[in-house]
């Protein structure tokens, strides 16, 4: 499943924001393709994905997840989900 992804490092103060696309989505983690090298193994991120299903067939959803980077590659990285929730996305 390929979904648009936005992510930012969780830390005090402003954090760099990255964008990418999912290559693989599971209940425990994500594989994200991104050319931006702002993440490192062990770093905690907040990730948001535009979810493909609509709530009640009308309202777009967004998955918001807190996760930890488990692997980095030149073209992307993998994360393990720690917790997540859905929220309504503005149209």
N, C-alpha and C positions, 0 to 999 in steps of 0.2 A: 504494500500500500504506500503510494507516494503522496505525502501531504506537505504543505508549506509549514515551515518551522521558524519560530523566532526564539532566541535564547539570550540569557544574560547571566553573568556570574553573580552569585549571592555573596556579597561582602558589604562592608560599610562604605558609604559614599557612592558616587556614580560608577557604574560598571559598564564596560563595553558591551554592545549588543551585536549579536550575529544573526544571520539568516541562513537557511538551508532547506533541504528536503529530506523526508524520511526515506530510507531504503528498506527498512524492516521495522515492523511494529509488533510487539508482543505484550502480554500482560505484565512482564517483568522489566522490559527495557526497550530502547530504541537504538537504531543505527541511523546516524544522520550524516548526509553528504553536505559538506561545507568547505569552501576554499579559505575561510577566515580562520586563522590560527590563534584564537583568543582563549582556548580551553587547554587544560592540562589534566592528566590523570589525577584523580582524587578531588578535583574541584567540584563544588556543588553549584548546580545551575537551576534557574527557573526556565522551563521550556513551555511554549504555547504552540499548539497545533490547531489549525482550522479543521474541525472534525467533519467528515463527509456526510453524516446523518443529520437530519433535522429533527428537532424536538416537536412532537405532535404534527410532523409533516410540514411545519411552517418556520420555526425559529432556528436560525443557524447556531451551531454550538462551537465552543472552543474547549480543548482539553488543556488544562494548566497543570504542570507537573513539577515537583521538586525532585531532582535526581542528582546522581553522582557519576562523574566521568570515569569509566572503567578502562577505556582503550582509546588511543589516538592514532590516526594514520594521516598521511599527507592530504588526503581528499575527504576526511571526515573523522567521526568519533562515535563511540558507543557509550550509552548511559544506562544505569540501573535505576529504575523508578523507586523512590522512597515513599512518596504519596502523591495523589493526584485528585482533581475534581473537574467537573464540567461546569461551564457557565455560558449563559446566552451571549452570543456575539452580536455586536451592532451591525446592522445590514450595510 
